[in-house]
Amino acid sequence: MPDSDTKRIAKNTGFLYMRMLVMMVIGFITARVMLEALGVNNYGINNVVGGLVSMFSMLSASLSGAVSRFFTFGLGKGDMMRLRVIFSTSINIHILLAVVVVLAIEVVGVWFLNNRMNIDADRLVAANWVLQCSTITFAINLLSVPYRAAIIAHERMSAFAYLTIFDATAKLLIVCAVYFYNGDKLILLSVLNITPAIISQVIYWLYCKRHFEECTYKFVSDKKLFKEIFGFAGWSFIGNTAGLMKNEGVNVVINIFTNTTINAARGFAMQVNGMVMQFISNFTMALNPQIIKDYASGQLQRMHKLMFQGTKLSYYIFMILSIPLIFEVEAFLYLWLGEVPEHSVSFTRLVLVLSLAEIVSYTLITAQNATGKIRDYQIAVGGILLLNLPISYLLLRWGVFPEVTVIVAIIVSQLCLAARLWFLRKMIDFPVRQFITKVYFNVIAVTLLSLIVPAICYIAIPPGYVRVFILGSLSICSSIATIYFVGCTREERAQVRKAIVNIISKIRNR
């Protein structure tokens, strides 16, 4: 990979990690204040009803991925006229989609909420407020998608970082205001959440209009492009639907067979996972445009190498952070929340394991989307992913513990990985055997070896914050050492040593 590309990825990753650290602090505070303000029951209602709206976002997720792919591909080709048409067409598509989704929620969502969900009768009015306000917020955010796609495709990660930090800060201020409110806190929270969505949309519009010449809307009627984007999105719809059914669909099923307290526990687990996952999303967000541009320019060998290194690095970053959490999640949740809902500990541990299982596929998904030939891939992988919902439904109906839904997802994720590798071998001549030996088996070996030291600490030291500190410190050190000596190739170790020497020399020169 050229030094310019490496420096660009490193710089963008730096901005995104700055964003992540700020948002992580804000996220921890926001969740704690929200739990104290709403209580476990209202928190669960907010989680499951908001998730109901998210289920309808499978349409937007499909089109968002399509717009991002076409925009980034256009940049890789350097075709400015094409970019202008893509942008204006994507605006038309998202306006149309917003109308369709709002109508669908008003017809199907309202009926399902009031007739099928397990919510106390005295909280149904508040739940309907959550649904309506979440729908408005969703529609506004939907119109921001083409602008966010432009910012990411241009790799302006500093702007993206500042805008998302603003959004997180606004939500924290809203939660603080709700905390001191004496009326129905859930209704007020839902109404106020609309405000940052409106402000963010205006900022996105102003920034893109000023910095990117292609981001000026003009009505166009390019039927061929419209068909291409919808064709890509149509097949992506299968995979996105399956992904949402795995998360929000299973969340609704859990509500049907249990209660909102379990939804709250799962919601906290997903939030902890999301905070740790930001370390990975920041890296992959900086990496993905380069993978797509390499494909667009026909540099497949460089693309393969970037996928290998990106998969290993993203997995190891998450592993270093997640192993101490898996062992000491109970202490962490107690310190964070004070009141820890039942099942939160087990859900969090399993969700972290699920993320480790899914991270191996991230660069593979990006490469597959880069080709634009996703019909057969989405049918196969999406079909496998959809197994999450019916299997989870049956197991919960048979009385199995709710955490089984995550175990099902872990198993299904590995089946999806196998399918992705099979398709990529044909589509981009991907070296599957090398990936399995040099990446997949490598990360498994490193993970198992990295578990030894924290496991000994967990067994040998009595519970308490002393154990948390010792286990966390030794776990991070042992994981880094294992990654360096077992997980890295000779070439990668040389690159690490060179990077360390450069950092030390820069510090000395100051």
NORBELVEN-V555683 format. One record per residue. NEAR is the number of other ideal C-beta (glycine too) atoms within 10 Angstrom. Layout:
# NORBELVEN-V555683
near: [NEAR;NEAR]
This chain:
# NORBELVEN-V555683
near: [14;8;7;8;14;12;10;16;20;11;14;24;18;15;19;23;17;16;22;24;14;16;22;16;13;19;19;16;15;20;20;15;15;23;21;14;20;20;15;19;17;23;24;27;25;25;22;26;29;20;22;25;23;18;20;20;18;21;19;23;19;24;25;23;21;26;26;22;24;26;25;27;23;21;21;19;13;10;14;11;9;18;22;19;19;26;25;21;23;26;20;16;21;20;13;11;21;20;11;13;21;17;10;14;22;13;10;13;22;15;10;15;21;13;7;11;17;14;21;12;6;7;18;14;11;22;24;18;18;26;21;17;21;23;21;17;19;20;21;17;19;22;17;20;23;27;24;19;24;26;20;20;25;19;21;17;25;16;17;21;21;16;19;17;17;14;17;18;15;18;19;18;14;20;24;14;14;23;14;8;13;6;8;15;21;24;19;18;25;25;16;18;21;15;14;20;20;13;14;20;16;10;17;22;16;11;19;24;13;9;13;18;11;20;24;11;14;9;8;16;9;15;9;8;18;16;11;16;21;16;14;23;24;16;21;24;20;22;28;23;21;23;20;22;23;23;16;21;24;24;25;21;22;24;24;13;17;18;15;27;16;22;27;26;28;30;24;27;26;18;18;25;21;15;19;19;22;19;19;20;14;25;22;21;18;23;22;25;24;23;22;24;20;23;22;17;13;10;14;14;11;17;25;21;13;22;24;18;17;22;24;24;19;22;26;23;17;21;23;20;19;27;24;22;20;18;21;22;21;16;19;18;21;13;14;17;17;10;11;20;23;12;20;24;20;17;25;27;20;20;25;24;18;21;20;20;18;21;23;22;19;20;26;21;20;23;25;22;25;23;16;16;15;27;13;12;24;24;13;17;27;22;14;20;25;19;18;24;20;13;17;26;17;12;18;19;11;9;7;15;12;21;20;15;25;23;16;22;23;16;13;22;21;15;13;24;20;12;19;22;19;15;21;22;14;12;17;18;11;21;17;16;9;11;23;14;11;15;20;18;11;22;20;13;13;22;19;10;17;24;19;12;19;22;14;13;21;17;7;10;14;6;11;10;10;10;17;19;13;15;23;20;12;15;27;17;12;20;25;14;14;23;24;15;11;12;25;19;13;7;8;15;13;11;14;13;11;10;11;10;10;10;10;10;9;9;8;7;6;4]
